Amino acid sequence: MPTLQTEVWVADIKEKLFPSNAFQAQALDDSMFVSNRYVNLANAGNLPRVKRNRTTIPAVMTKRNDEAINYMVHEFTSDPTPIQDIEEIETAYNKRQSVLKGHIDMQNLKMANWCQYAWAATQSANIIRTTGSTRAAVIPGATGNRKAITLSDIFRAKGILDDMDVPEEGRVMLIPAYMYNDLLAAEKTSLVNLQTTGESVVQQGEFIRLLGFQIFKRGKRNVLSYTNAGTPVPRIATNNEDEEYSTLTAANAAVLFWHPDFVRRALGTIKVYYNEDDPTLFGSVFSTMARAGARKAYSDETGVVALVEEA
């Protein structure tokens, strides 16, 4: 019976794994290595020089120095949930589905939060600030005012990627939902005008592509955020067991721009742990575990730009 029960749980998981937080798929996939503690990779080093009408023979040889990169695969585990009536769980599919969905949703959320943090730009050349009108801070814990996003801010992010020679096809942006709505409210006429040149795409009333960027949105409680330092620093919980952000009144939400060829991720499937009829709990209990990791593909952060709110 435990084997059959496990198969039932896993069948549900396969249907619901990663139904949201779809931005994670926009990356080079290292999931085949997710069972390892670290994903170890190599990036090609310097390119060869090319000379026109070479006069010096033999040519000077230049050794290519490849760069070794790696990133850690983390273990994400859900708090166990006791089930008092295992027979009801086996026969009432909707209840089982609801309980399991809660675990999967939180697993997805926490892994996605880590993923966006791991991809966040940290170098000053890759970080720009918003320049719009003043508005009240929105993300939880933040106080005071922030400058809103403008269409020109997105043009600036595009320009940085252009200067990096990042391919135009396939670029992505992850934007807080309220910043998307601010942009739509303030720049709606300009955005609609961009449709005539093919620089914006509307589907069912929503802009799904802008200036070559496919748009993904997240709610204010789980957006990428930065400190307000001279060079803003991306935020993540310092306690490995608690991925909730600590309160920071000076926190600033951010839009992340990238190309999938310049970020990496490894996402595993969810494993179910199930203990039926535990005599100490007077019922049954289950929990879930998944492994995931992510990083920028290049140490110089080529292909990644962050637009951070200006305080």
N, C-alpha and C positions, 0 to 999 in steps of 0.2 A: 504493500500500500504506500509506504513512503516514496518508493521509486515512481509509482504512478502519480502521486501528488506532485512530486518535483517536476514531472513532465508537464503537468497542467500549468504550474506556475510559469515555467519556461516558455510555454506556448504563448501565454499572455504577454510575457516580456518581449518576445520577438515582434509582436504586433505593435507595441507601444514604445519601444526603445527609440529615443531621440525624435519624438514627434514634433518637438519645438526646439528652440535654440539651434535652428538649422544653419546658422552662420558657421558653426564648427566644421561643416562639411567643405567649406571654402578654404582648403589647405592641402598641402602635400600629405598623403596618408601613410603613416608609419605603423598602422594598427597591427601589422603582422609581427611587430616586435613588442607588443604591449605586455607580454608575459615576462619580459626582462625588467630588471631594476632600472637600467638606463637604456635609452636608445642612442647608439653610437653611429655617427655618420661622418662623411668626409665631403667637404666642399672643394671644388676645383680652385686652384690658386691663380697667380697672375697669368694674364694672357700674353702670347708672344708678340714682340714688336714686328712690324712689317715696314720695310724700307722700299722706297721707289728708286729704281736704277742704282742698285747696290754697287759700290766700287771697291769695297774692301772684302777680299776673299782670303782665307775662309771667314765666314761670319762668326761673330762672337756668340757663344752659347750662353743661354740663360736658363737656369734650372727652375722648374715650376715647384713652388712650395704649396702643397695642399693644406687646407685647414681642417683639423679634426674638431667636430662639434658633438655635443651630447646633451641630452636632457633627461631629467628624472621622470619616471612613471610613478604616479601617486596612487594610493589605494583609498577609494571613497567608500565608506560603509554607512549604512543607515542604522539608526537606533532600532532595536528589536521591537516588534509589535506583538503583544499577546492576543491570541484568539481563543475565546472561551468555549466556543462550540464548533469543533472541527467538522462535525457532520453538517451543520448549516452552511459552512464555507464550501463544502464539496457539492452541495445541492443548490445553493443560492448563488448563481454565477455573478449577479450584479454586486453583491456585497463583497465577494472576493475581489472582483475587478476594481471596486472603489478603493479598497485597502491597498491593493498592489499598486494602483495608479499613484497613490500618494507617495509611496516609496520611490517609484520610478521618476515621478516629476521632480522630487527633491534631488535625486541622484543626477538627473540631467541638469538641473539648475546649478548645483555646486560645481559640476564638471565644466559647465559653460562659463561660470564665473572665473574659474581658474584659467580656462583657455583664453579668455579675452585679456586677463591680466598678463599671461605669459607672452601674448602677442603685442602688448602695449609698447609704444615707442618710449624710450628713456633718454635719448640723446637730444640736445637742444636743437640741432639742425632739423630734427624730425618732428618737433612740437611747435604748433602755432596756437594763438589764442583768438577767441571770438571777438568780434568788433562791433556788434550790433547795439541796439538801444538797451538801456538798463531795465532789468526785470528782477523780481524777487527770486532768491535761491529756491530750488525745488527739491533736490535730492535730500533724503532723510538726514537730519543732523546738521545740515548746512544752514547758516544764517546770513543775513545781509543781502546784497544785490549781486547779480552777475550780468555780464553783457550777453545778449542773445546772439544766436547764430544768424549769419547772413549768407546769401548766395555767393558773395565775393569771397567769403571764408572757404567755401567748398572749391571755388576756382583756385585759391591759393594752395590748398591741399593737392588738387589735381596738378598744379604747376610743379610742385615738389616731386611728385611721382614722375612727371614728364622729364624733369631734369635728371632723374635717376635712370632714364631709359627703361622704365618699367612698361611692359606691354599694356596697351590700352584695353584690349579685349579681356574681359573677365575680372576687372577691378570690382572691389566690394567696399561698402561702408556699413558700419554698425553704429546706429544713432539712437540716443535716448528718445523715447516716444514723444516726450513733451518738447524736445528740441526740434523734432520733425514737424510737430504741429505749429510751433512758433515760426519755423521756416515757411511752412505752407501759408500761414496767415499773413506774414509780412511780404512774401515774395510771390504770391499766387499768380499775379499777372505776368511776371517775368518767367516763372516756371511754365506757365501755359504757352507763352511765346516760344520757349525753347522746344516745344513739341514740333513746331513748324520746321525746325532744322534737324530734328531727330535726336536732340541732346537731352530730352526728357521723355519718359514713357509712362503713360497713365493706364491703369487697368482697374476697372470697377471703382473709379473715383480716387484711387490711391496712386501716388507716384512710386513706381517700382524700380525705376532706373533714372539716374540723373548724372549728366556729364560723363557717361560711361561707367558709373558706379551702380552696381546692383544694391538695392537698399534693404537692410535688415534693421528691425527695431526691437528695443527691449524696454521694459517698464522701469520707472525711476528707482526702484529698490534694488535693482540688480544691474545697473549700468556701470561701465568703466568710469572710474573717478581718479582724480589726481589731487595731490596737495597743492598749496599755493606758493611753493618755493620758487626761487628765481628760475631754476629749471624744474618744472613740476615733476613730481615723482608719483608713479602709479601706486594705487593703494590696494592692499590685501590684508587680511587678518594675520597677525603675527603668531597667534596660537594655532598650531596645526590642527587641533581638534575642533576648533570653532572658526568656521569660515565667514562668520558675520563681521561686517566692517565695524570697527570701533567708531564712536562718535567723533566727528571732526567738523567743527563749525566752518572751517575754511575749505572744506572739500569742494571740488569743482568737477562737474560731469564732463565727459569727453566723447567725441565722435572718433571712431577708429577707422582709418582707411588702409586697405592693403590689397595685394594681389595674391591669389592662392598659391602661386609658385614661390612665394617668399616667406611663407609661414608653414609650420609643420604641426602635426598632431597625431597622437596615438590614442584611440578609444577602444576599450574592450567591451565585451558583452557583460550583462549583469548576471551574477551568480546568486542563487537563492539558498539561504541557510534555513533549515526547517527542523524544528524539534516538536514532534507530536506527543501530546498527552504528558507534558512535563509535570511530575508529581509535586514539584516545589511551586509551580505557578498555577496548578489546578486548571490547566488548559494547554494549548499549543502556542508556539511562538515562531515567528520567522523574521529574518532580516535579509538585507541584500548587500552585495559588494560589487564594485566595478573598478577597473584600473584605467587611468587616463593620464596623459601628459601632453605638453605642448611647448613650443618655443618659436622664436623667429628663426628663419632659415640662415640668416647671415649675421655675423657679429656686429657689422657696421649698420645693421637695421635697414638695409636697402629694401625698398618695397613696402615700408610701413610708415604711416604718418598719423599723428594724433592732433585733433583740434580740441583744445581744452578751454573751458569757460574762463573768461577774464573776470576777476573779482573787482 
